[in-house]
């Protein structure tokens, strides 16, 4: 019995930390894309996202992976990204590819805004699971079997100089970096200390659990979003109210999504400091929130809306993740 028999597989996750140097870790670019596991078996490629959904029909251009991997069976971990002219990922463009199932539309999008698969880990190869093999050996074997091409790239890394690497990737337009312990095993679904992410801007994925009434030009949309995340006790905790960072189009696009999830039941039981009554929502929308720091009582300071995360589910929003 191998990982092929255990599908779907939850990808390994990283904790948030501060940049550091170490000869026990390798350091990689943190790609801002769609986390994707690739399953190759007998010339057929299938794709699974971090929410355990099959996204194969939405990315026909990644069918080329069957010719890019020198194996009969393999499971790869990586990120599907849309690269700009400067070589950095464009998450906004990638969102246009989410949820596309119509073959004709998917084929058209694959030509106008094609994705590139950044392969950075190997979980299985020709009948043998590699999750218990040290990371550096997994990456060496992955590089040996992978042929790079227009839609496939090997996820390179450097050693030792993590702090300087972090500064360089930020300077070049990437959102951050990852540190991975050289001898670590791959632990599906685990957010242990062997993978650590460094971000240039503090961000947190939060669940939209309510909104306040808008005034003035926002009277037809909303004033602020009430957002929450799951604590260690698996209970929802209020993180902040987000009133900034929206443009007119975002306000208009969000309002119908919010209306569909309205509920008369209070989603949070703790008192919420808000300028107007809260319209409560069933947990269903995840948004990324930028912030400066976290207060002593666990609230996000100076929050600003960044974007809706269509690639994440409410269960992914955990404090400290």
N, C-alpha and C positions, 0 to 999 in steps of 0.2 A: 504494500500500500504506500503510495506516494502523495505528494501535494496535489497531483492531478485528481486524486480521488476525494480530496478535501475541499475542492472548490465550492463556493468562492473563498478567496483568501484575503484576510484583512492585512493591508500593508503595515510595515513597521513605522512607528512615528517617532518624532524627536521632541525633546524638552527644550524650553527656551533658556538661554544663558548668555553670559558675557564673553566676548572674544578672548582667546588665550593662545599661547604657544605650547606645543607638546610634541615630543617625539613618539608618543603612544597613539596619536590620532592622525588621520588624514583630513584634509579640508577641501570641501567642494562648493561650487556655486549653488545657492538656493534658487532654484528655478520657479518662476511664478506661473504655474500652468495647471494642468489637470493630471493628478497622480493616476498612473495607469499601469496595471499589470498586463503583460503580454503572455499569452499561452500559445505555444507553437507545438502542433502535433500532426505528423504525417502530411506536411505541406499546407496545413490550415492554420490561420492566425485568428485568435479571438482576443478581445480586449475587455478588461474589467476596470471600473473606476474605484475610488476609495470608498464609495457607498455600496460596493458589491454589485453594481449593476453592469450588465453587458452593454458596452457602448460600441461594439464592433461596427454596426451599420452606419454610425455617424462619422467614421473616419476611414473611408475606403482607401485613401492614399497610403495608410499604414499596412495595407496588404503586402507591400513590398518587403516587409520584414521576413516573410517566408524565404526570400532569396538573400537576405542580409545576415541570417543566423545559420552558421554551419553546424546544424544539428537536426536530428529527426524529432526530438522532443526537447522543449526548453520552456522555462518560466522566467521572465525578466521583470524587474521592477524599474520604473522610470517615470518620466514626466512628459506629457504631450504639451508642446508649446507652439505658439505662433511667433516667429522671430521677425523683428523689424530689420531695417537696413543696417542698423548699427549692431545687430547680433543679440540684442536684448529682447526678452519676451514681452509680448503685448497682450496682457490679460483681457483688456477690453475687447479686442478682436476675437479672442478665443471664446468669449461668452456667446458669440454668434453661432458657435458650433455646438453648444450644449443642447441636448435633447432632440437633435435632428435625426429623424428616423426614415423620412422619405428618401428613397434611394436616389432619385433624380436631383433633389435639392442638395443632398450630401455630396453627390458627385460634382455638382456645380461649385459648391463651396470649397471642395478639395482642390479646385483649380484656382480660385480667386484668393482664398485665404488658407493655404495649406498648412498643416501642422508638421512639426518635426518631433521625432521621438528621441528624448535624451535618456539613454539606457545607462543606469548606474549600479545595478545589482543583479546577481544571478541566483535564483532560488532552486532551480532544477535543471539537470542536463542529462538527457538520454538515459532515463531510468533511475537516476540517482538524485536525491534531494541534497541541496547544498546549504541549507539553512544552518547546519551545525559546523560548517567550514568557516574559518576566520575570514573577516571581511576582505583583507588584502588578497587572499587567495581567490575569493569569489570574483573580485574585480579583475585580477590577472586572467582568470579563465574566461571571463566575459569578454575582455578585450581580444583574446585569441580567437573567439568564435564569431565576433561581430565585424561585419564589413560595413563601414560608414558609407552613406550615400545622401541623396537630396533630402530624404525624410528621416534619416537615422544617424545619430551621433553618439559616440561613447562619452559618458560623463567623466571627464578628467578630474584629477585631484592633485593637490600639492601636499607636502609633508612639513611638519615642524612649525612653520611660520603662520599660524592661524590669524593672529591679530593684524599683521600687515596685509595678509590676503583679504581679510574682511574690508579694510580700508580701500584696497584696490578695486574690489568688486562693486563697492558703493560708488566709487569714482567713475566706474564704467557703466553705471546705470542699472545694476542688478539690485534686487531688494535685500540681499543678505548672503550669508554663507552657512554651511553646515560642517560640524566637526563629527567625525565618526571614529570610534575606537578601532584600531587596526585588528585586534584579535577578537572583536565582538562577533557573536552569532547573530543571525537574522531571526528576530522574535516577532512573528506575525501579530499585528494588533497591539503590540507592546509599546509604551512610551517610557522606556527606561533611560538611564543616564549614559548609555553608550552612543547615542545620537543626540547632538545638541545643536540647536539652530540659533544663529545670531541675526537679528534684524536691525536694519538701519533706522527704521521708525517703529516705535512701539505700536503694535496693533493687536487687536483681539477679536476673534469671531464671536458674535453675540446673537442671541435669539431675540427677534422682535416680538414682544409680548403685549404691546399696547401703543397707543399714540394719543397725543393731546390735540385739542382743537386749534386750528390755525387762525391767525388774524391778518387783516390787511390783504396783501396779494396772495397769502397762503390760506385764505378763508375757505377755499374750495378743496384744499388738500389736507394738510396737517401742520401742527406747530413743531412737535418733536416726537421722536420715537423713544419708547420706553424699552430698554433692552436688558437682557438677563443672561445668565450662564449657570451651568450646573456646578454645584460645590462638591466637596469630597463625600458629602452625605447623599449625593444624587438629587438634592433638592434645588429648585430654581432660586437664584439669588439676584436681586436687582443690582445691576452694575452702574447704570447711569441713564440720563435722558439725553438724547442726541438731537440737537436743534440746528447744528451747523454742518457745512460741507455739501449741501444739496444745491443742485442747479434746477432751473424750472422744469427741464425734461425729466429729471429724476423724480421730482415731486409728483408730476403727472403720471409717470410710469408706476410709481409705488402705490398710489392711492387705491386703484382697483384691486391690487393684490392684498392690501390691508383689509379692505371692505369684505372680501370673501372669507376672511378668517375671524371676523368679529364674533364675540361671544359675550353673554351677559354674566358669565362666571368670572370672578376675579382670578387672573392667572397667577398673581403674586399676592400673598397675604400680608407681607410687611408693608408698613406705611410708605407711600411714594410721595416725595416732595415735587409737586408739579403745579404750574400756574393755573391749570384748568382741569376739570375732571378727565380721567383716563378712559378711553375706549379700549376695552381689553380684547386681546386676540388669542386664538389658539396657536401654540407654537408651530411654526411652519416656515418662516422666513429667517434666513441667516444673513447677517450683514457684518462686514468688517468695519471696525471702529478704530480710528487713530486716536492716540492719547499721549499725554506727557508723562504721567506717573500714576501710581495707585495710592489712594489715601489710606490712613490707618484703619478706617472702617471698611476698606475693600472696594471703594468706588473709583471709577476712572476719572482722572483730572483732565480738564480741557479736552473733552471728546469731540471728535468730528467724524461725520459719516464718510466712509471711503467708497464702499461699493457693496452690492448684493453678491453673496457667494452662492451661486446656483449649484456649485460642485460640492457643497457641504450640507449636512443635515443637522437639525437641532442637537442630536446626540453627540455631535462633534464639539459642541461648545462647552468646554470644561475649563473651569478656573485654573490657571497655571499651565495650561497646555500650550 
